[in-house]
Amino acid sequence: MPRKNSPRRPNARTNQAQASTTLLRIIGGEWRSRKLPFPAVEGLRPTPDRVRETLFNWLQHHVGGARCLDMFAGSGALGLEALSRGAESALFIDQSSIAARQLKDNLTTLKCQRADIINTAAATWLTQQQAAEEAQYDLVFLDPPFRKGMVEPICQQLDSLSLLSDHAMIYIETEAELAQLTVPANWHLHREKKAGQVIYRLYQRELLS
């Protein structure tokens, strides 16, 4: 009798690769509804769709032509969303080589040449910066690992190094229990909202009189 073909066994490597990536959806702009892969790196948690939608509703008059800085880029969700909606440029910083490599691939897929990626820790990048002669960034995204005490020192450094334009917008995403956040005196809270275990805030920088 002819031998029946046995059921094909799942390829373990294929299953592992599928399990180690997931998809990010861009919400609006030029790349609206595009889905891009990002790696399942420990601690990487892209800003949820509903939070990004709210944030970019807040930012609708500030994104076009903006120079963006995404300091804990991870999947690049925030910086990619800004680029899709007309930002002039974006600098992505992340210490994970896996995340940085995938982000580079995604930018290539999108044929985007308005972005750069630096594979290092945000704090390390800041220590390498000199005080800017002129402001560099109009829109900054800060979504650091929770409960590490990173946010406040980085905010102070960004301002003291003159890396921000006069009326820069700064988005900060933290754990919900961080009810009080100390930021530079000339950063004014523009919007704030809580979503589950996350609290997200949008500040606007003003010149001190």
Disulfide bonds with the S-S distance in Angstrom:
none
